[in-house]
């Protein structure tokens, strides 16, 4: 699946356009993928490299994503 570029004003809304909520300067890159039959979205700032994971539109910790991958 090809990555899509999207930006956001807040980490809870990865589909919105805008700038990084942490550095206020970087553009966000958002990649959607399926892991263990779950739809996940990874968002990172191109400038400061802040990262977020979402499941069903909700922010989830990296440990939850790792658990999904390990269980597979």
C-alpha positions in Angstrom: 0.0 0.0 0.0 1.4 3.4 -1.0 1.8 5.9 1.8 -0.4 8.9 1.8 0.7 12.3 2.9 -1.6 14.1 5.4 -1.2 16.7 8.1 -3.0 17.5 11.3 -3.3 20.2 13.9 -3.7 17.7 16.8 -2.5 14.1 17.2 -6.1 12.8 17.5 -7.0 13.8 14.0 -4.5 12.4 11.5 -6.6 12.9 8.4 -6.7 16.7 8.8 -4.3 19.1 7.1 -1.9 21.3 9.0 1.3 21.2 10.8 2.9 19.1 13.6 1.3 19.7 17.0 4.7 19.3 18.7 7.1 21.4 16.6 4.4 23.6 14.9 6.6 23.6 11.7 6.8 20.1 10.2 4.4 18.5 7.7 2.9 15.2 8.8 3.2 11.9 6.9 0.3 9.4 7.5 0.4 5.7 6.5 -2.6 3.4 6.9 -2.0 -0.3 7.2 -3.7 -3.5 8.5 -2.0 -5.6 11.2 -3.6 -8.8 12.5 -6.9 -7.8 10.9 -6.9 -4.4 12.6 -6.7 -1.1 10.7 -3.9 1.1 12.1 -2.6 4.5 11.1 0.9 5.7 11.7 1.6 9.4 11.6 5.1 11.0 11.9 6.4 14.6 11.5 8.8 15.0 8.6 10.7 17.7 10.6 10.9 16.7 14.3 10.2 13.0 13.8 7.4 12.8 16.5 5.3 9.7 16.0 1.8 8.5 16.7 -0.2 5.4 16.2 -4.0 5.3 15.9 -6.6 2.5 15.8 -10.2 3.3 14.9 -9.3 7.0 15.2 -8.0 6.7 18.7 -4.5 7.3 19.8 -2.8 4.0 20.9 0.6 3.4 22.5 3.3 1.8 20.6 3.2 -1.2 23.0 -0.3 -2.0 21.7 0.9 -2.0 18.1 3.9 -4.2 19.0 1.5 -6.6 20.8 -0.6 -6.9 17.6 2.5 -7.7 15.5 3.9 -10.2 18.0 0.5 -12.1 18.3 0.5 -12.6 14.5 
